[in-house]
Amino acid sequence: MHKEWTKKDRKKGGIGPMNIPMLADPTHKISKNYGALIEDEEDDACGVTMRATYIIDKDGILRHSQCNDLPVGRNPNEVLRLVEAF
């Protein structure tokens, strides 16, 4: 989930303030462990993380993962629907 989504009202395409943890991955350790890091050295995007969303429950269990190629965005309403469903 992108931090910028929390800065926009839902009526304007965002999700508004969230009371859930969000994190960044500047070392790419998480994206590598979850298979979202592009590591093919012949790919111009090598070292870039694909657009990925992971929903992990309070017990640390991965409940949902979605990994999209770089040109494909994510839908904040669908992510919110999934969080609420879990």
Backbone as CSV, one residue per row, in Angstrom:
resi,resn,N_x,N_y,N_z,CA_x,CA_y,CA_z,C_x,C_y,C_z
1,MET,0.854,-1.160,0.000,0.000,0.000,0.000,0.903,1.228,0.000
2,HIS,0.617,2.148,-0.799,1.437,3.330,-0.950,1.025,4.402,0.057
3,LYS,2.012,4.980,0.717,1.734,6.000,1.728,0.912,7.156,1.163
4,GLU,1.137,7.488,-0.091,0.408,8.602,-0.707,-1.099,8.351,-0.731
5,TRP,-1.506,7.072,-0.813,-2.939,6.754,-0.804,-3.595,7.257,0.473
6,THR,-2.863,7.240,1.582,-3.448,7.655,2.865,-3.613,9.169,2.951
7,LYS,-2.974,9.893,2.053,-3.060,11.353,2.061,-4.236,11.868,1.228
8,LYS,-4.880,10.962,0.481,-6.001,11.349,-0.382,-7.303,10.809,0.172
9,ASP,-8.324,11.609,0.057,-9.662,11.187,0.431,-10.123,10.056,-0.490
10,ARG,-10.957,9.169,0.033,-11.452,8.049,-0.768,-12.211,8.526,-2.002
11,LYS,-12.903,9.651,-1.893,-13.667,10.174,-3.030,-12.755,10.687,-4.141
12,LYS,-11.463,10.856,-3.815,-10.504,11.349,-4.803,-9.497,10.270,-5.197
13,GLY,-9.852,8.998,-4.956,-9.003,7.897,-5.394,-8.034,7.363,-4.365
14,GLY,-8.047,7.928,-3.170,-7.177,7.434,-2.118,-7.933,6.548,-1.150
15,ILE,-7.347,6.331,0.016,-8.023,5.536,1.042,-8.177,6.310,2.346
16,GLY,-7.581,7.490,2.420,-7.677,8.273,3.640,-6.800,7.701,4.736
17,PRO,-6.868,8.291,5.928,-6.024,7.838,7.032,-6.272,6.370,7.373
18,MET,-5.209,5.665,7.693,-5.297,4.246,8.036,-4.696,4.027,9.420
19,ASN,-5.292,3.150,10.176,-4.775,2.797,11.490,-4.160,1.400,11.432
20,ILE,-3.304,1.181,10.423,-2.589,-0.077,10.261,-1.135,0.254,9.945
21,PRO,-0.219,-0.651,10.269,1.192,-0.370,9.979,1.484,-0.447,8.485
22,MET,2.375,0.414,8.059,2.891,0.392,6.694,4.403,0.461,6.818
23,LEU,5.125,-0.111,5.879,6.572,-0.072,5.977,7.206,0.162,4.630
24,ALA,8.468,0.557,4.673,9.260,0.757,3.469,10.332,-0.330,3.431
25,ASP,10.936,-0.523,2.281,11.931,-1.571,2.103,13.165,-1.025,1.380
26,PRO,13.854,-0.043,1.974,14.980,0.572,1.271,16.145,-0.382,0.990
27,THR,16.282,-1.456,1.754,17.370,-2.415,1.514,16.970,-3.517,0.537
28,HIS,15.705,-3.572,0.172,15.139,-4.577,-0.736,15.140,-5.993,-0.141
29,LYS,15.401,-6.112,1.145,15.416,-7.437,1.782,14.036,-8.095,1.731
30,ILE,13.001,-7.321,2.043,11.644,-7.873,2.051,11.212,-8.244,0.637
31,SER,11.432,-7.329,-0.310,11.009,-7.612,-1.686,11.742,-8.817,-2.257
32,LYS,12.997,-9.005,-1.881,13.734,-10.188,-2.342,13.160,-11.447,-1.698
33,ASN,12.917,-11.399,-0.390,12.382,-12.576,0.314,10.997,-12.981,-0.187
34,TYR,10.199,-12.009,-0.628,8.845,-12.303,-1.088,8.746,-12.418,-2.616
35,GLY,9.882,-12.411,-3.292,9.893,-12.648,-4.737,9.451,-11.487,-5.599
36,ALA,9.523,-10.266,-5.087,9.061,-9.115,-5.859,10.211,-8.270,-6.423
37,LEU,11.445,-8.624,-6.093,12.594,-7.850,-6.571,13.024,-8.365,-7.941
38,ILE,13.190,-7.449,-8.878,13.674,-7.814,-10.211,15.191,-7.961,-10.102
39,GLU,15.664,-9.198,-10.297,17.090,-9.476,-10.115,17.815,-9.862,-11.395
40,ASP,17.098,-9.914,-12.499,17.711,-10.255,-13.779,18.621,-9.102,-14.208
41,GLU,19.920,-9.349,-14.216,20.884,-8.288,-14.534,20.761,-7.781,-15.968
42,GLU,20.109,-8.537,-16.823,19.917,-8.082,-18.195,18.654,-7.243,-18.357
43,ASP,17.870,-7.149,-17.309,16.645,-6.343,-17.308,17.010,-4.921,-16.891
44,ASP,16.540,-3.930,-17.636,16.816,-2.536,-17.288,16.288,-2.180,-15.904
45,ALA,15.318,-2.937,-15.419,14.711,-2.660,-14.114,15.381,-3.459,-12.985
46,CYS,16.528,-4.044,-13.252,17.227,-4.826,-12.228,17.424,-3.975,-10.971
47,GLY,17.075,-4.544,-9.818,17.192,-3.831,-8.550,15.945,-3.064,-8.162
48,VAL,14.933,-3.099,-9.030,13.675,-2.405,-8.767,12.659,-3.427,-8.249
49,THR,11.829,-3.004,-7.315,10.786,-3.874,-6.795,9.516,-3.715,-7.619
50,MET,8.920,-4.860,-7.995,7.640,-4.804,-8.697,6.582,-4.244,-7.751
51,ARG,5.450,-3.881,-8.278,4.364,-3.348,-7.450,3.708,-4.510,-6.718
52,ALA,3.957,-4.573,-5.441,3.491,-5.720,-4.664,2.702,-5.258,-3.445
53,THR,1.733,-6.080,-3.072,0.935,-5.844,-1.872,0.891,-7.153,-1.094
54,TYR,1.173,-7.066,0.194,1.116,-8.234,1.071,0.214,-7.896,2.248
55,ILE,-0.703,-8.779,2.549,-1.549,-8.618,3.727,-1.131,-9.716,4.700
56,ILE,-0.593,-9.285,5.838,-0.086,-10.201,6.855,-0.899,-9.973,8.120
57,ASP,-1.448,-11.045,8.674,-2.319,-10.877,9.838,-1.510,-10.653,11.118
58,LYS,-2.210,-10.419,12.207,-1.568,-10.070,13.484,-0.676,-11.189,14.013
59,ASP,-0.874,-12.417,13.511,-0.046,-13.547,13.915,1.150,-13.759,12.992
60,GLY,1.318,-12.835,12.035,2.441,-12.928,11.115,2.217,-13.878,9.952
61,ILE,0.972,-14.276,9.728,0.657,-15.193,8.631,0.315,-14.393,7.378
62,LEU,0.991,-14.710,6.298,0.701,-14.079,5.014,-0.656,-14.553,4.536
63,ARG,-1.613,-13.635,4.453,-2.975,-13.976,4.048,-3.223,-13.711,2.566
64,HIS,-2.475,-12.774,2.000,-2.685,-12.412,0.589,-1.400,-11.801,0.058
65,SER,-1.062,-12.143,-1.175,0.050,-11.458,-1.844,-0.346,-11.218,-3.291
66,GLN,0.085,-10.087,-3.779,-0.188,-9.728,-5.166,1.050,-9.016,-5.682
67,CYS,1.551,-9.460,-6.809,2.750,-8.860,-7.380,2.466,-8.546,-8.841
68,ASN,2.571,-7.266,-9.194,2.284,-6.828,-10.556,3.553,-6.310,-11.223
69,ASP,3.622,-6.481,-12.532,4.703,-5.907,-13.315,4.645,-4.380,-13.168
70,LEU,5.745,-3.714,-13.415,5.853,-2.269,-13.161,4.771,-1.408,-13.803
71,PRO,4.325,-1.672,-15.043,3.320,-0.795,-15.630,1.918,-0.939,-15.024
72,VAL,1.706,-1.976,-14.209,0.369,-2.247,-13.688,0.248,-1.733,-12.261
73,GLY,-0.696,-0.843,-12.046,-0.914,-0.281,-10.716,-1.793,-1.163,-9.859
74,ARG,-2.078,-0.673,-8.666,-2.965,-1.380,-7.746,-4.171,-0.503,-7.473
75,ASN,-5.248,-1.145,-7.067,-6.482,-0.434,-6.790,-6.643,-0.329,-5.277
76,PRO,-6.558,0.893,-4.720,-6.651,1.026,-3.263,-7.978,0.524,-2.692
77,ASN,-9.064,0.657,-3.439,-10.349,0.157,-2.946,-10.336,-1.368,-2.824
78,GLU,-9.699,-2.036,-3.775,-9.613,-3.495,-3.720,-8.716,-3.936,-2.564
79,VAL,-7.615,-3.235,-2.337,-6.730,-3.570,-1.217,-7.481,-3.383,0.098
80,LEU,-8.207,-2.287,0.221,-8.987,-2.043,1.437,-10.053,-3.122,1.618
81,ARG,-10.710,-3.534,0.541,-11.709,-4.596,0.614,-11.089,-5.885,1.140
82,LEU,-9.889,-6.204,0.659,-9.209,-7.411,1.106,-8.804,-7.327,2.575
83,VAL,-8.279,-6.173,2.984,-7.909,-5.993,4.401,-9.135,-6.186,5.278
84,GLU,-10.242,-5.580,4.899,-11.467,-5.711,5.687,-11.975,-7.153,5.684
85,ALA,-11.813,-7.864,4.583,-12.261,-9.251,4.489,-11.451,-10.164,5.414
86,PHE,-10.166,-9.913,5.491,-9.327,-10.731,6.371,-9.487,-10.321,7.810
